[in-house]
Amino acid sequence: CRFIDDIFGIWLGDRSGPRWDEFKRDISSFGRLTWTFVEPSSSVDFLDLTVTINQGQIVTKTFQKALNLYQYISPQSNHPPKMINGIIYSLLRTYMRQNTREADYQDMALKLFRRHATRGWSRVLLKDIILKADKKIRLQLKNPPLPPSEASSASSSEDASKELLFLHMEYGQKDIPRKAVREIYDSTCREVFEKLGIKRFVTAYSRSKNIKDLVTRAKLHQAPDREASKFYLGELP
């Protein structure tokens, strides 16, 4: 069988008493694991959330461990310049979804600003990126896109992929800039590719390998036909 980690449970019985003591004894007598119990309460830290039941309302808040070093990408790192925009946007969107209260979301946005500033990013640049990302997220919440039908989305995505031309490059700070690549394409190849049905040309960067890729590479060995995802082959009851 497969081991399941990170389980969230709700105790419906009394917070103390024989049923709770019996439950702890049953858990402790199962398997070889040693369990440490915390008495039931109306709030719990689970993964990256603090979940609280407050007067019948479920309230969530972002939870971060005290030992978290927040080693975000520094401005000196060999990453495409616009990558910081995507990082800020994705983290802010996560915080917006995680925090029930507006004040908690704003607190996380401020911490995100200060931690990136500590890494060396310009405070002026960070402020501009965060404000634009926040505005975009709020607009998306007010006007969520309508889900396309499966048939139309499949056909439209297939047609769109045929109209795109991607040039994949490994990013380097001293390499030819994206704007120059575009100018070369426009002056030499654009007319030819448009005749072939190409409507958009996209320069896609990939991250170059760093020290982490070289010193922390690890691959889990799995015997053929015995992968974890295929371990249980019987029928479920």
N, C-alpha and C positions, 0 to 999 in steps of 0.2 A: 504494500500500500504506500501511498505518497504521504509525506509529512506536510501538514498544513500549519502555517505560521501566521501570527498576527490575527488573532480572533477577537472579535468584539461581541460581548455578551451583555444581556440585561437581566438582572436578578429581580424577580417579581415578588419574592418572599420577604419576610422580615429581615431587617439589617442585622439582627443578632438573634440567636436562639438555636434550638436543636437542628432545624433544617439547614441552616447555614453551616453549622459545625459538621454535620453529616456530609454535606457537599465537599467541604475542604478535606475531610478524611478520605472520601472516595477518590478525589483528584490525586491526592498524595500517594495513594496506594496503587495507582495505575502507572505502569511502566517504570523506568529508571530515573526519570527526571525529579529534581527537587524543586518544590514550588514555594514561592514567597507570596503571601496573601496580604492585600491591603483591604481594610474593611470597606464595605459598600458605602458609596457617597453619591451625591447628585452631580459630581463632576469628575471627568477622567481624561488623562492625556493618552491619545491613541494615535500612533504614527505621527503625522504632522498636524494633528488637530487636538484642540481641547474642546470636548463635548460636555455641555452643561444642560441640565434640566432645571429651568427656573420658572416656578409657578405654572407648570404645565407646558411651557414653551421650550423647545430644543434650540439652544444657542451654540454656535460653533465659533472658534477662534483659532488663528494660526498658532501652532506650538513649535518651538525651536529649542533644541537641547542647549543647555548652558555651555557645553564644551564645543559647540559649533564654531569653527574658525572663520567661516564665511570667506573662503579663498576664491573670490570671484576673479574673472579674467582682468589682468592689469592692462592699462593702455599701452604698455611696452610689448605686450604679447604679439606674436606673429599671426594675428587673426585679421580677417577683413574688417575694415573700419565700421561698417554698418552692422556688424554682429551685435554690438552693444545695444542697438535699438531693439533687436529681437529678444535679447536676454531680459531687458527691462520690461518689455511688453508682456512676455510670457509669465514672469514672476508677478507682475502687478495683476494680471488676469487671474492667476492662482489665488492671490490674496483677496481679490474681490469676491471670488467664489467661496473662499473658506470662512470669511468673517461676516457674521450676521449683522453686527453693528458697524455703522459707518466710522465711528471713532476708532475702532480696532483696525479697520482697513487703512485709515489715514496714518495710524501709528506705524504700521508695517511699511507703508510707502516712505515715511520719513526715515525709518531704519535702513531701508534699501538705499536711499540717497546717501546717508551718512557712511554706510559701509563701503559703497563704491567710491565715495570721495576719499576715504581712508586708503583705498587701493591706488589712489593717484589720479583718478578721473577728474576732469574739470567740473567744478560745481555749476558753472553756467551751462555747460553742455548737459550735465545730468538733469538739471532743472527743466531744460527744454524738452529732453527726451521723455521724462516722467510725465510732464503735463500733457504732452501730445498723446502718449500711451493711455493715460487716464481718460482723456477726452474720447479717444477711439473706443475704449472699452465701454464707457457709459452710453455712447451712441449705439453700440451693438446690443446692449441690454434693452434699450428703448425700442430699437427696430431690428429684431432678430430676423435673419434671412429666412425666406420660406424654403422648406426642404423640397428639392426637385423630385419628380417621379423617377422611379428606378429606370424606366425605359428611356426617358428623355436624358437623364444624367449620364447613362452609359453611352448613348449615341453621341451626345455633345462632347463628352470627355475624350472619346475616341477620335472624333473629328478634330478637336482642338490639339490633340497630341501630334497629329499629322501636319499641323500648321506651324509647329514650334521647331526651332533648331537650337540645340544646346551646345555650347562650347565649354567643356569642363577643364578647369585649370587649377593646379595647386597654388594656393595663395602665397605670395612672398612680398614683403614690404618694398623691396627694390625692383620688383618685376614691372613689366609694362602695365600701366593702369587700365582699368576697364573702359574708360572713355576713349583711350587710344585704340583699344581693340575694336570698339564700335566704329570709330572713324575708318579704320582699315577695312572692316567688313562693308561699310556703306560704299566706300570708293572702289572696291574690287569685286565683291561677291553678291551684294544685295540684289542687283537686277537679275542675275542668273537664278538665284534661289527663289525669288518671287515668281518667276516663270514656272518653277516646279511646285508652286503652291505654298511656299513658306511665307508666313505673314509676320512672324516674330522671331527675333534673334536674341538669345539670352546667354550671357556669360555667367557660368555657375562656378563658384569657387569651392574647393575642398580644402580642409585644414591639413597643413603639413604635419608630419610626425614630430612628436616632441619626446622629451626624456621619459615621460610617463608611459608612452607606447612601447618603449624599449625595455624598461626595467620592471614593469608590472604586468607583462603579458601572461595570461593564464588561460588554459583551455581544459574544461572538464572532460575527462575520458568517459565515454559511454560505449559499452559493448554493442556491436551490431544487433539490431532488432530488440535491444533491451533499453532503449532510451526511456527517460523518465515519463515522457508524454505518452509512451506506448506500453508502459509496464503492465497496467491492468488491462487484460484482453478479454476478461469474462463479461458476462451480461450483468447489468445492474439489477438488483431485486426490484 
